[in-house]
Amino acid sequence: MASGAAGSWSLSNLGARMIAGDFDPGFFVAHFVKDMGIALAEADRMGLHLPGLRLASEFYERLMGADRGRLGTQSLILALAELSDLDWTTR
């Protein structure tokens, strides 16, 4: 799938790391949350509705709440797994 129309840098480079349980940062969750917050504040100021960004921000905020802000952004899979009551590390 990574080489097809649905392919992306993130899928090619971070997908295997997620599967392997490698959440070492390339870019910290905490920095991403800060950047999304800036974008959402600016969108609000401009009267723009960005539901996709808001949803992504909520998932990453879950990671921050679980003290995972120093993990890489690929740790998003942990927040998604928790929503389904899965332990990603023992799957």
PDB file of N, CA, C and O in Angstrom:
ATOM      1  N   MET A   1       0.820  -1.181   0.000  1.00  0.00           N
ATOM      2  CA  MET A   1       0.000   0.000   0.000  1.00  0.00           C
ATOM      3  C   MET A   1       0.868   1.250   0.000  1.00  0.00           C
ATOM      4  O   MET A   1       0.478   2.262  -0.583  1.00  0.00           O
ATOM      5  N   ALA A   2       2.029   1.209   0.634  1.00  0.00           N
ATOM      6  CA  ALA A   2       2.877   2.393   0.747  1.00  0.00           C
ATOM      7  C   ALA A   2       3.337   2.907  -0.608  1.00  0.00           C
ATOM      8  O   ALA A   2       3.582   4.103  -0.763  1.00  0.00           O
ATOM      9  N   SER A   3       3.457   2.026  -1.586  1.00  0.00           N
ATOM     10  CA  SER A   3       3.942   2.476  -2.896  1.00  0.00           C
ATOM     11  C   SER A   3       2.807   2.836  -3.839  1.00  0.00           C
ATOM     12  O   SER A   3       3.070   3.325  -4.938  1.00  0.00           O
ATOM     13  N   GLY A   4       1.565   2.618  -3.459  1.00  0.00           N
ATOM     14  CA  GLY A   4       0.421   2.914  -4.313  1.00  0.00           C
ATOM     15  C   GLY A   4      -0.094   4.324  -4.122  1.00  0.00           C
ATOM     16  O   GLY A   4       0.589   5.181  -3.562  1.00  0.00           O
ATOM     17  N   ALA A   5      -1.292   4.551  -4.590  1.00  0.00           N
ATOM     18  CA  ALA A   5      -1.900   5.879  -4.519  1.00  0.00           C
ATOM     19  C   ALA A   5      -2.105   6.342  -3.076  1.00  0.00           C
ATOM     20  O   ALA A   5      -2.143   7.544  -2.810  1.00  0.00           O
ATOM     21  N   ALA A   6      -2.236   5.408  -2.156  1.00  0.00           N
ATOM     22  CA  ALA A   6      -2.436   5.762  -0.748  1.00  0.00           C
ATOM     23  C   ALA A   6      -1.107   5.953  -0.016  1.00  0.00           C
ATOM     24  O   ALA A   6      -1.096   6.238   1.181  1.00  0.00           O
ATOM     25  N   GLY A   7      -0.002   5.801  -0.718  1.00  0.00           N
ATOM     26  CA  GLY A   7       1.305   5.888  -0.104  1.00  0.00           C
ATOM     27  C   GLY A   7       1.642   7.283   0.389  1.00  0.00           C
ATOM     28  O   GLY A   7       1.143   8.281  -0.130  1.00  0.00           O
ATOM     29  N   SER A   8       2.484   7.333   1.385  1.00  0.00           N
ATOM     30  CA  SER A   8       2.942   8.610   1.916  1.00  0.00           C
ATOM     31  C   SER A   8       4.262   8.384   2.641  1.00  0.00           C
ATOM     32  O   SER A   8       4.626   7.249   2.952  1.00  0.00           O
ATOM     33  N   TRP A   9       4.971   9.469   2.905  1.00  0.00           N
ATOM     34  CA  TRP A   9       6.220   9.376   3.649  1.00  0.00           C
ATOM     35  C   TRP A   9       5.953   8.755   5.020  1.00  0.00           C
ATOM     36  O   TRP A   9       6.694   7.878   5.466  1.00  0.00           O
ATOM     37  N   SER A  10       4.902   9.210   5.679  1.00  0.00           N
ATOM     38  CA  SER A  10       4.600   8.708   7.020  1.00  0.00           C
ATOM     39  C   SER A  10       4.339   7.213   7.016  1.00  0.00           C
ATOM     40  O   SER A  10       4.843   6.489   7.874  1.00  0.00           O
ATOM     41  N   LEU A  11       3.560   6.752   6.061  1.00  0.00           N
ATOM     42  CA  LEU A  11       3.260   5.324   5.993  1.00  0.00           C
ATOM     43  C   LEU A  11       4.528   4.523   5.722  1.00  0.00           C
ATOM     44  O   LEU A  11       4.770   3.501   6.365  1.00  0.00           O
ATOM     45  N   SER A  12       5.325   4.980   4.783  1.00  0.00           N
ATOM     46  CA  SER A  12       6.549   4.260   4.428  1.00  0.00           C
ATOM     47  C   SER A  12       7.570   4.250   5.551  1.00  0.00           C
ATOM     48  O   SER A  12       8.247   3.243   5.765  1.00  0.00           O
ATOM     49  N   ASN A  13       7.689   5.349   6.265  1.00  0.00           N
ATOM     50  CA  ASN A  13       8.752   5.483   7.254  1.00  0.00           C
ATOM     51  C   ASN A  13       8.325   5.200   8.691  1.00  0.00           C
ATOM     52  O   ASN A  13       9.128   4.722   9.492  1.00  0.00           O
ATOM     53  N   LEU A  14       7.090   5.486   9.018  1.00  0.00           N
ATOM     54  CA  LEU A  14       6.649   5.318  10.397  1.00  0.00           C
ATOM     55  C   LEU A  14       5.797   4.077  10.618  1.00  0.00           C
ATOM     56  O   LEU A  14       5.689   3.597  11.746  1.00  0.00           O
ATOM     57  N   GLY A  15       5.197   3.554   9.566  1.00  0.00           N
ATOM     58  CA  GLY A  15       4.347   2.368   9.701  1.00  0.00           C
ATOM     59  C   GLY A  15       5.090   1.187  10.301  1.00  0.00           C
ATOM     60  O   GLY A  15       4.599   0.546  11.230  1.00  0.00           O
ATOM     61  N   ALA A  16       6.266   0.902   9.776  1.00  0.00           N
ATOM     62  CA  ALA A  16       7.056  -0.228  10.294  1.00  0.00           C
ATOM     63  C   ALA A  16       7.489   0.026  11.736  1.00  0.00           C
ATOM     64  O   ALA A  16       7.570  -0.905  12.537  1.00  0.00           O
ATOM     65  N   ARG A  17       7.766   1.279  12.062  1.00  0.00           N
ATOM     66  CA  ARG A  17       8.158   1.599  13.436  1.00  0.00           C
ATOM     67  C   ARG A  17       6.988   1.374  14.391  1.00  0.00           C
ATOM     68  O   ARG A  17       7.183   0.888  15.504  1.00  0.00           O
ATOM     69  N   MET A  18       5.776   1.725  13.963  1.00  0.00           N
ATOM     70  CA  MET A  18       4.597   1.485  14.801  1.00  0.00           C
ATOM     71  C   MET A  18       4.427  -0.005  15.057  1.00  0.00           C
ATOM     72  O   MET A  18       4.209  -0.428  16.192  1.00  0.00           O
ATOM     73  N   ILE A  19       4.529  -0.791  14.001  1.00  0.00           N
ATOM     74  CA  ILE A  19       4.362  -2.236  14.128  1.00  0.00           C
ATOM     75  C   ILE A  19       5.411  -2.819  15.065  1.00  0.00           C
ATOM     76  O   ILE A  19       5.123  -3.729  15.842  1.00  0.00           O
ATOM     77  N   ALA A  20       6.628  -2.291  14.988  1.00  0.00           N
ATOM     78  CA  ALA A  20       7.719  -2.781  15.831  1.00  0.00           C
ATOM     79  C   ALA A  20       7.672  -2.226  17.255  1.00  0.00           C
ATOM     80  O   ALA A  20       8.459  -2.639  18.108  1.00  0.00           O
ATOM     81  N   GLY A  21       6.760  -1.299  17.514  1.00  0.00           N
ATOM     82  CA  GLY A  21       6.684  -0.699  18.843  1.00  0.00           C
ATOM     83  C   GLY A  21       7.793   0.311  19.098  1.00  0.00           C
ATOM     84  O   GLY A  21       8.142   0.579  20.247  1.00  0.00           O
ATOM     85  N   ASP A  22       8.350   0.873  18.023  1.00  0.00           N
ATOM     86  CA  ASP A  22       9.430   1.860  18.127  1.00  0.00           C
ATOM     87  C   ASP A  22       8.811   3.258  18.113  1.00  0.00           C
ATOM     88  O   ASP A  22       8.402   3.757  17.065  1.00  0.00           O
ATOM     89  N   PHE A  23       8.750   3.872  19.272  1.00  0.00           N
ATOM     90  CA  PHE A  23       8.136   5.188  19.388  1.00  0.00           C
ATOM     91  C   PHE A  23       9.162   6.279  19.691  1.00  0.00           C
ATOM     92  O   PHE A  23       8.813   7.363  20.160  1.00  0.00           O
ATOM     93  N   ASP A  24      10.446   5.973  19.413  1.00  0.00           N
ATOM     94  CA  ASP A  24      11.480   6.990  19.567  1.00  0.00           C
ATOM     95  C   ASP A  24      11.138   8.167  18.655  1.00  0.00           C
ATOM     96  O   ASP A  24      10.692   7.976  17.524  1.00  0.00           O
ATOM     97  N   PRO A  25      11.348   9.370  19.150  1.00  0.00           N
ATOM     98  CA  PRO A  25      10.910  10.538  18.395  1.00  0.00           C
ATOM     99  C   PRO A  25      11.794  10.872  17.198  1.00  0.00           C
ATOM    100  O   PRO A  25      13.021  10.801  17.254  1.00  0.00           O
ATOM    101  N   GLY A  26      11.126  11.233  16.132  1.00  0.00           N
ATOM    102  CA  GLY A  26      11.724  11.981  15.049  1.00  0.00           C
ATOM    103  C   GLY A  26      11.232  13.407  15.247  1.00  0.00           C
ATOM    104  O   GLY A  26      11.952  14.383  15.040  1.00  0.00           O
ATOM    105  N   PHE A  27       9.969  13.479  15.658  1.00  0.00           N
ATOM    106  CA  PHE A  27       9.335  14.746  16.020  1.00  0.00           C
ATOM    107  C   PHE A  27       8.463  14.451  17.233  1.00  0.00           C
ATOM    108  O   PHE A  27       7.611  13.565  17.191  1.00  0.00           O
ATOM    109  N   PHE A  28       8.677  15.192  18.307  1.00  0.00           N
ATOM    110  CA  PHE A  28       7.979  14.937  19.561  1.00  0.00           C
ATOM    111  C   PHE A  28       6.479  15.225  19.470  1.00  0.00           C
ATOM    112  O   PHE A  28       6.059  16.182  18.820  1.00  0.00           O
ATOM    113  N   VAL A  29       5.693  14.398  20.121  1.00  0.00           N
ATOM    114  CA  VAL A  29       4.260  14.641  20.258  1.00  0.00           C
ATOM    115  C   VAL A  29       4.024  16.033  20.844  1.00  0.00           C
ATOM    116  O   VAL A  29       3.164  16.770  20.362  1.00  0.00           O
ATOM    117  N   ALA A  30       4.780  16.394  21.876  1.00  0.00           N
ATOM    118  CA  ALA A  30       4.583  17.692  22.542  1.00  0.00           C
ATOM    119  C   ALA A  30       4.748  18.859  21.570  1.00  0.00           C
ATOM    120  O   ALA A  30       4.004  19.836  21.642  1.00  0.00           O
ATOM    121  N   HIS A  31       5.712  18.760  20.669  1.00  0.00           N
ATOM    122  CA  HIS A  31       5.914  19.836  19.693  1.00  0.00           C
ATOM    123  C   HIS A  31       4.773  19.867  18.676  1.00  0.00           C
ATOM    124  O   HIS A  31       4.338  20.934  18.244  1.00  0.00           O
ATOM    125  N   PHE A  32       4.302  18.688  18.305  1.00  0.00           N
ATOM    126  CA  PHE A  32       3.198  18.599  17.346  1.00  0.00           C
ATOM    127  C   PHE A  32       1.925  19.183  17.945  1.00  0.00           C
ATOM    128  O   PHE A  32       1.180  19.890  17.266  1.00  0.00           O
ATOM    129  N   VAL A  33       1.677  18.886  19.222  1.00  0.00           N
ATOM    130  CA  VAL A  33       0.501  19.429  19.910  1.00  0.00           C
ATOM    131  C   VAL A  33       0.573  20.955  19.956  1.00  0.00           C
ATOM    132  O   VAL A  33      -0.425  21.640  19.732  1.00  0.00           O
ATOM    133  N   LYS A  34       1.767  21.478  20.249  1.00  0.00           N
ATOM    134  CA  LYS A  34       1.955  22.935  20.266  1.00  0.00           C
ATOM    135  C   LYS A  34       1.638  23.529  18.882  1.00  0.00           C
ATOM    136  O   LYS A  34       0.930  24.531  18.778  1.00  0.00           O
ATOM    137  N   ASP A  35       2.167  22.904  17.833  1.00  0.00           N
ATOM    138  CA  ASP A  35       1.943  23.409  16.477  1.00  0.00           C
ATOM    139  C   ASP A  35       0.470  23.322  16.080  1.00  0.00           C
ATOM    140  O   ASP A  35      -0.064  24.245  15.464  1.00  0.00           O
ATOM    141  N   MET A  36      -0.185  22.215  16.431  1.00  0.00           N
ATOM    142  CA  MET A  36      -1.615  22.097  16.119  1.00  0.00           C
ATOM    143  C   MET A  36      -2.420  23.132  16.889  1.00  0.00           C
ATOM    144  O   MET A  36      -3.389  23.680  16.363  1.00  0.00           O
ATOM    145  N   GLY A  37      -2.030  23.404  18.123  1.00  0.00           N
ATOM    146  CA  GLY A  37      -2.708  24.428  18.906  1.00  0.00           C
ATOM    147  C   GLY A  37      -2.606  25.794  18.258  1.00  0.00           C
ATOM    148  O   GLY A  37      -3.585  26.539  18.227  1.00  0.00           O
ATOM    149  N   ILE A  38      -1.431  26.134  17.737  1.00  0.00           N
ATOM    150  CA  ILE A  38      -1.247  27.402  17.030  1.00  0.00           C
ATOM    151  C   ILE A  38      -2.145  27.446  15.800  1.00  0.00           C
ATOM    152  O   ILE A  38      -2.813  28.449  15.551  1.00  0.00           O
ATOM    153  N   ALA A  39      -2.161  26.358  15.032  1.00  0.00           N
ATOM    154  CA  ALA A  39      -2.983  26.308  13.824  1.00  0.00           C
ATOM    155  C   ALA A  39      -4.472  26.415  14.154  1.00  0.00           C
ATOM    156  O   ALA A  39      -5.216  27.108  13.460  1.00  0.00           O
ATOM    157  N   LEU A  40      -4.904  25.731  15.210  1.00  0.00           N
ATOM    158  CA  LEU A  40      -6.317  25.783  15.597  1.00  0.00           C
ATOM    159  C   LEU A  40      -6.704  27.170  16.116  1.00  0.00           C
ATOM    160  O   LEU A  40      -7.800  27.655  15.836  1.00  0.00           O
ATOM    161  N   ALA A  41      -5.821  27.798  16.858  1.00  0.00           N
ATOM    162  CA  ALA A  41      -6.108  29.149  17.352  1.00  0.00           C
ATOM    163  C   ALA A  41      -6.231  30.121  16.182  1.00  0.00           C
ATOM    164  O   ALA A  41      -7.112  30.981  16.172  1.00  0.00           O
ATOM    165  N   GLU A  42      -5.359  29.982  15.216  1.00  0.00           N
ATOM    166  CA  GLU A  42      -5.420  30.857  14.041  1.00  0.00           C
ATOM    167  C   GLU A  42      -6.675  30.573  13.218  1.00  0.00           C
ATOM    168  O   GLU A  42      -7.319  31.497  12.722  1.00  0.00           O
ATOM    169  N   ALA A  43      -7.018  29.302  13.077  1.00  0.00           N
ATOM    170  CA  ALA A  43      -8.243  28.946  12.355  1.00  0.00           C
ATOM    171  C   ALA A  43      -9.460  29.535  13.058  1.00  0.00           C
ATOM    172  O   ALA A  43     -10.357  30.065  12.403  1.00  0.00           O
ATOM    173  N   ASP A  44      -9.498  29.449  14.377  1.00  0.00           N
ATOM    174  CA  ASP A  44     -10.604  30.036  15.138  1.00  0.00           C
ATOM    175  C   ASP A  44     -10.667  31.544  14.915  1.00  0.00           C
ATOM    176  O   ASP A  44     -11.742  32.112  14.723  1.00  0.00           O
ATOM    177  N   ARG A  45      -9.489  32.186  14.944  1.00  0.00           N
ATOM    178  CA  ARG A  45      -9.438  33.632  14.736  1.00  0.00           C
ATOM    179  C   ARG A  45      -9.987  34.016  13.365  1.00  0.00           C
ATOM    180  O   ARG A  45     -10.605  35.068  13.204  1.00  0.00           O
ATOM    181  N   MET A  46      -9.753  33.142  12.375  1.00  0.00           N
ATOM    182  CA  MET A  46     -10.194  33.416  11.004  1.00  0.00           C
ATOM    183  C   MET A  46     -11.609  32.911  10.724  1.00  0.00           C
ATOM    184  O   MET A  46     -12.144  33.122   9.636  1.00  0.00           O
ATOM    185  N   GLY A  47     -12.206  32.248  11.700  1.00  0.00           N
ATOM    186  CA  GLY A  47     -13.544  31.702  11.513  1.00  0.00           C
ATOM    187  C   GLY A  47     -13.577  30.448  10.656  1.00  0.00           C
ATOM    188  O   GLY A  47     -14.592  30.137  10.033  1.00  0.00           O
ATOM    189  N   LEU A  48     -12.455  29.727  10.629  1.00  0.00           N
ATOM    190  CA  LEU A  48     -12.376  28.489   9.841  1.00  0.00           C
ATOM    191  C   LEU A  48     -12.716  27.287  10.714  1.00  0.00           C
ATOM    192  O   LEU A  48     -12.348  27.228  11.887  1.00  0.00           O
ATOM    193  N   HIS A  49     -13.415  26.347  10.129  1.00  0.00           N
ATOM    194  CA  HIS A  49     -13.788  25.115  10.810  1.00  0.00           C
ATOM    195  C   HIS A  49     -12.901  24.003  10.260  1.00  0.00           C
ATOM    196  O   HIS A  49     -12.998  23.660   9.081  1.00  0.00           O
ATOM    197  N   LEU A  50     -12.035  23.435  11.103  1.00  0.00           N
ATOM    198  CA  LEU A  50     -11.105  22.390  10.679  1.00  0.00           C
ATOM    199  C   LEU A  50     -11.308  21.131  11.524  1.00  0.00           C
ATOM    200  O   LEU A  50     -10.514  20.843  12.420  1.00  0.00           O
ATOM    201  N   PRO A  51     -12.381  20.381  11.230  1.00  0.00           N
ATOM    202  CA  PRO A  51     -12.695  19.229  12.093  1.00  0.00           C
ATOM    203  C   PRO A  51     -11.629  18.143  12.082  1.00  0.00           C
ATOM    204  O   PRO A  51     -11.425  17.489  13.104  1.00  0.00           O
ATOM    205  N   GLY A  52     -10.947  17.929  10.970  1.00  0.00           N
ATOM    206  CA  GLY A  52      -9.902  16.912  10.921  1.00  0.00           C
ATOM    207  C   GLY A  52      -8.731  17.259  11.825  1.00  0.00           C
ATOM    208  O   GLY A  52      -8.221  16.403  12.549  1.00  0.00           O
ATOM    209  N   LEU A  53      -8.308  18.509  11.782  1.00  0.00           N
ATOM    210  CA  LEU A  53      -7.216  18.955  12.636  1.00  0.00           C
ATOM    211  C   LEU A  53      -7.624  18.910  14.105  1.00  0.00           C
ATOM    212  O   LEU A  53      -6.827  18.532  14.964  1.00  0.00           O
ATOM    213  N   ARG A  54      -8.853  19.293  14.388  1.00  0.00           N
ATOM    214  CA  ARG A  54      -9.329  19.276  15.772  1.00  0.00           C
ATOM    215  C   ARG A  54      -9.354  17.834  16.312  1.00  0.00           C
ATOM    216  O   ARG A  54      -8.973  17.588  17.456  1.00  0.00           O
ATOM    217  N   LEU A  55      -9.803  16.897  15.485  1.00  0.00           N
ATOM    218  CA  LEU A  55      -9.836  15.494  15.906  1.00  0.00           C
ATOM    219  C   LEU A  55      -8.413  14.966  16.130  1.00  0.00           C
ATOM    220  O   LEU A  55      -8.145  14.305  17.133  1.00  0.00           O
ATOM    221  N   ALA A  56      -7.512  15.258  15.203  1.00  0.00           N
ATOM    222  CA  ALA A  56      -6.122  14.825  15.368  1.00  0.00           C
ATOM    223  C   ALA A  56      -5.538  15.409  16.652  1.00  0.00           C
ATOM    224  O   ALA A  56      -4.840  14.719  17.394  1.00  0.00           O
ATOM    225  N   SER A  57      -5.824  16.665  16.906  1.00  0.00           N
ATOM    226  CA  SER A  57      -5.335  17.323  18.117  1.00  0.00           C
ATOM    227  C   SER A  57      -5.850  16.616  19.365  1.00  0.00           C
ATOM    228  O   SER A  57      -5.104  16.445  20.329  1.00  0.00           O
ATOM    229  N   GLU A  58      -7.100  16.207  19.358  1.00  0.00           N
ATOM    230  CA  GLU A  58      -7.666  15.500  20.510  1.00  0.00           C
ATOM    231  C   GLU A  58      -6.940  14.183  20.764  1.00  0.00           C
ATOM    232  O   GLU A  58      -6.680  13.832  21.915  1.00  0.00           O
ATOM    233  N   PHE A  59      -6.612  13.453  19.704  1.00  0.00           N
ATOM    234  CA  PHE A  59      -5.894  12.185  19.872  1.00  0.00           C
ATOM    235  C   PHE A  59      -4.497  12.424  20.436  1.00  0.00           C
ATOM    236  O   PHE A  59      -4.060  11.707  21.336  1.00  0.00           O
ATOM    237  N   TYR A  60      -3.805  13.413  19.920  1.00  0.00           N
ATOM    238  CA  TYR A  60      -2.463  13.712  20.416  1.00  0.00           C
ATOM    239  C   TYR A  60      -2.509  14.269  21.831  1.00  0.00           C
ATOM    240  O   TYR A  60      -1.591  14.036  22.617  1.00  0.00           O
ATOM    241  N   GLU A  61      -3.561  14.998  22.163  1.00  0.00           N
ATOM    242  CA  GLU A  61      -3.728  15.480  23.537  1.00  0.00           C
ATOM    243  C   GLU A  61      -3.895  14.302  24.499  1.00  0.00           C
ATOM    244  O   GLU A  61      -3.455  14.373  25.647  1.00  0.00           O
ATOM    245  N   ARG A  62      -4.525  13.224  24.040  1.00  0.00           N
ATOM    246  CA  ARG A  62      -4.639  12.016  24.863  1.00  0.00           C
ATOM    247  C   ARG A  62      -3.251  11.486  25.210  1.00  0.00           C
ATOM    248  O   ARG A  62      -3.002  11.054  26.336  1.00  0.00           O
ATOM    249  N   LEU A  63      -2.349  11.524  24.226  1.00  0.00           N
ATOM    250  CA  LEU A  63      -0.977  11.084  24.488  1.00  0.00           C
ATOM    251  C   LEU A  63      -0.306  11.985  25.511  1.00  0.00           C
ATOM    252  O   LEU A  63       0.398  11.507  26.399  1.00  0.00           O
ATOM    253  N   MET A  64      -0.522  13.280  25.387  1.00  0.00           N
ATOM    254  CA  MET A  64       0.055  14.218  26.350  1.00  0.00           C
ATOM    255  C   MET A  64      -0.469  13.920  27.750  1.00  0.00           C
ATOM    256  O   MET A  64       0.294  13.945  28.716  1.00  0.00           O
ATOM    257  N   GLY A  65      -1.762  13.638  27.865  1.00  0.00           N
ATOM    258  CA  GLY A  65      -2.371  13.333  29.153  1.00  0.00           C
ATOM    259  C   GLY A  65      -1.853  12.049  29.765  1.00  0.00           C
ATOM    260  O   GLY A  65      -1.934  11.850  30.977  1.00  0.00           O
ATOM    261  N   ALA A  66      -1.315  11.173  28.918  1.00  0.00           N
ATOM    262  CA  ALA A  66      -0.749   9.908  29.395  1.00  0.00           C
ATOM    263  C   ALA A  66       0.774  10.006  29.525  1.00  0.00           C
ATOM    264  O   ALA A  66       1.466   8.989  29.559  1.00  0.00           O
ATOM    265  N   ASP A  67       1.287  11.234  29.598  1.00  0.00           N
ATOM    266  CA  ASP A  67       2.721  11.485  29.766  1.00  0.00           C
ATOM    267  C   ASP A  67       3.551  10.879  28.638  1.00  0.00           C
ATOM    268  O   ASP A  67       4.617  10.311  28.872  1.00  0.00           O
ATOM    269  N   ARG A  68       3.046  11.010  27.412  1.00  0.00           N
ATOM    270  CA  ARG A  68       3.756  10.478  26.244  1.00  0.00           C
ATOM    271  C   ARG A  68       4.193  11.587  25.279  1.00  0.00           C
ATOM    272  O   ARG A  68       4.399  11.341  24.090  1.00  0.00           O
ATOM    273  N   GLY A  69       4.329  12.778  25.793  1.00  0.00           N
ATOM    274  CA  GLY A  69       4.694  13.916  24.965  1.00  0.00           C
ATOM    275  C   GLY A  69       6.091  13.855  24.392  1.00  0.00           C
ATOM    276  O   GLY A  69       6.389  14.543  23.416  1.00  0.00           O
ATOM    277  N   ARG A  70       6.964  13.037  24.985  1.00  0.00           N
ATOM    278  CA  ARG A  70       8.343  12.927  24.493  1.00  0.00           C
ATOM    279  C   ARG A  70       8.516  11.767  23.520  1.00  0.00           C
ATOM    280  O   ARG A  70       9.631  11.480  23.083  1.00  0.00           O
ATOM    281  N   LEU A  71       7.410  11.095  23.181  1.00  0.00           N
ATOM    282  CA  LEU A  71       7.458  10.045  22.161  1.00  0.00           C
ATOM    283  C   LEU A  71       7.333  10.679  20.790  1.00  0.00           C
ATOM    284  O   LEU A  71       7.000  11.858  20.665  1.00  0.00           O
ATOM    285  N   GLY A  72       7.600   9.892  19.768  1.00  0.00           N
ATOM    286  CA  GLY A  72       7.437  10.359  18.400  1.00  0.00           C
ATOM    287  C   GLY A  72       5.974  10.392  17.997  1.00  0.00           C
ATOM    288  O   GLY A  72       5.129   9.743  18.613  1.00  0.00           O
ATOM    289  N   THR A  73       5.688  11.156  16.955  1.00  0.00           N
ATOM    290  CA  THR A  73       4.295  11.308  16.513  1.00  0.00           C
ATOM    291  C   THR A  73       3.662   9.983  16.093  1.00  0.00           C
ATOM    292  O   THR A  73       2.437   9.860  16.090  1.00  0.00           O
ATOM    293  N   GLN A  74       4.484   8.986  15.738  1.00  0.00           N
ATOM    294  CA  GLN A  74       3.935   7.684  15.359  1.00  0.00           C
ATOM    295  C   GLN A  74       3.278   6.979  16.543  1.00  0.00           C
ATOM    296  O   GLN A  74       2.589   5.975  16.363  1.00  0.00           O
ATOM    297  N   SER A  75       3.490   7.501  17.753  1.00  0.00           N
ATOM    298  CA  SER A  75       2.842   6.899  18.923  1.00  0.00           C
ATOM    299  C   SER A  75       1.337   7.157  18.929  1.00  0.00           C
ATOM    300  O   SER A  75       0.635   6.718  19.840  1.00  0.00           O
ATOM    301  N   LEU A  76       0.851   7.855  17.932  1.00  0.00           N
ATOM    302  CA  LEU A  76      -0.602   8.037  17.785  1.00  0.00           C
ATOM    303  C   LEU A  76      -1.316   6.686  17.838  1.00  0.00           C
ATOM    304  O   LEU A  76      -2.442   6.598  18.330  1.00  0.00           O
ATOM    305  N   ILE A  77      -0.672   5.645  17.339  1.00  0.00           N
ATOM    306  CA  ILE A  77      -1.276   4.313  17.350  1.00  0.00           C
ATOM    307  C   ILE A  77      -1.621   3.883  18.772  1.00  0.00           C
ATOM    308  O   ILE A  77      -2.567   3.119  18.967  1.00  0.00           O
ATOM    309  N   LEU A  78      -0.877   4.354  19.765  1.00  0.00           N
ATOM    310  CA  LEU A  78      -1.159   4.000  21.160  1.00  0.00           C
ATOM    311  C   LEU A  78      -2.481   4.598  21.615  1.00  0.00           C
ATOM    312  O   LEU A  78      -3.261   3.937  22.300  1.00  0.00           O
ATOM    313  N   ALA A  79      -2.736   5.844  21.239  1.00  0.00           N
ATOM    314  CA  ALA A  79      -4.009   6.486  21.609  1.00  0.00           C
ATOM    315  C   ALA A  79      -5.165   5.795  20.911  1.00  0.00           C
ATOM    316  O   ALA A  79      -6.222   5.594  21.509  1.00  0.00           O
ATOM    317  N   LEU A  80      -4.972   5.430  19.651  1.00  0.00           N
ATOM    318  CA  LEU A  80      -6.040   4.745  18.914  1.00  0.00           C
ATOM    319  C   LEU A  80      -6.298   3.358  19.491  1.00  0.00           C
ATOM    320  O   LEU A  80      -7.449   2.936  19.599  1.00  0.00           O
ATOM    321  N   ALA A  81      -5.249   2.657  19.857  1.00  0.00           N
ATOM    322  CA  ALA A  81      -5.409   1.321  20.448  1.00  0.00           C
ATOM    323  C   ALA A  81      -6.163   1.405  21.767  1.00  0.00           C
ATOM    324  O   ALA A  81      -7.033   0.579  22.042  1.00  0.00           O
ATOM    325  N   GLU A  82      -5.834   2.393  22.576  1.00  0.00           N
ATOM    326  CA  GLU A  82      -6.502   2.542  23.871  1.00  0.00           C
ATOM    327  C   GLU A  82      -7.998   2.795  23.710  1.00  0.00           C
ATOM    328  O   GLU A  82      -8.792   2.355  24.541  1.00  0.00           O
ATOM    329  N   LEU A  83      -8.383   3.492  22.660  1.00  0.00           N
ATOM    330  CA  LEU A  83      -9.810   3.722  22.412  1.00  0.00           C
ATOM    331  C   LEU A  83     -10.559   2.414  22.181  1.00  0.00           C
ATOM    332  O   LEU A  83     -11.759   2.321  22.438  1.00  0.00           O
ATOM    333  N   SER A  84      -9.835   1.401  21.691  1.00  0.00           N
ATOM    334  CA  SER A  84     -10.435   0.080  21.448  1.00  0.00           C
ATOM    335  C   SER A  84     -10.087  -0.915  22.549  1.00  0.00           C
ATOM    336  O   SER A  84     -10.283  -2.120  22.390  1.00  0.00           O
ATOM    337  N   ASP A  85      -9.570  -0.408  23.666  1.00  0.00           N
ATOM    338  CA  ASP A  85      -9.192  -1.261  24.793  1.00  0.00           C
ATOM    339  C   ASP A  85      -8.143  -2.316  24.412  1.00  0.00           C
ATOM    340  O   ASP A  85      -8.200  -3.455  24.878  1.00  0.00           O
ATOM    341  N   LEU A  86      -7.196  -1.928  23.568  1.00  0.00           N
ATOM    342  CA  LEU A  86      -6.120  -2.822  23.148  1.00  0.00           C
ATOM    343  C   LEU A  86      -4.826  -2.384  23.800  1.00  0.00           C
ATOM    344  O   LEU A  86      -4.583  -1.189  23.971  1.00  0.00           O
ATOM    345  N   ASP A  87      -4.008  -3.335  24.158  1.00  0.00           N
ATOM    346  CA  ASP A  87      -2.655  -3.035  24.613  1.00  0.00           C
ATOM    347  C   ASP A  87      -1.736  -3.252  23.425  1.00  0.00           C
ATOM    348  O   ASP A  87      -1.421  -4.390  23.078  1.00  0.00           O
ATOM    349  N   TRP A  88      -1.307  -2.170  22.803  1.00  0.00           N
ATOM    350  CA  TRP A  88      -0.514  -2.265  21.581  1.00  0.00           C
ATOM    351  C   TRP A  88       0.781  -3.046  21.808  1.00  0.00           C
ATOM    352  O   TRP A  88       1.267  -3.724  20.902  1.00  0.00           O
ATOM    353  N   THR A  89       1.333  -2.951  23.005  1.00  0.00           N
ATOM    354  CA  THR A  89       2.619  -3.587  23.261  1.00  0.00           C
ATOM    355  C   THR A  89       2.520  -5.107  23.390  1.00  0.00           C
ATOM    356  O   THR A  89       3.537  -5.792  23.276  1.00  0.00           O
ATOM    357  N   THR A  90       1.329  -5.651  23.624  1.00  0.00           N
ATOM    358  CA  THR A  90       1.178  -7.102  23.768  1.00  0.00           C
ATOM    359  C   THR A  90       0.264  -7.706  22.708  1.00  0.00           C
ATOM    360  O   THR A  90      -0.162  -8.854  22.841  1.00  0.00           O
ATOM    361  N   ARG A  91      -0.033  -6.969  21.687  1.00  0.00           N
ATOM    362  CA  ARG A  91      -0.980  -7.450  20.666  1.00  0.00           C
ATOM    363  C   ARG A  91      -0.551  -8.718  19.996  1.00  0.00           C
ATOM    364  O   ARG A  91      -1.255  -9.224  19.123  1.00  0.00           O
TER     365      ARG A  91
END
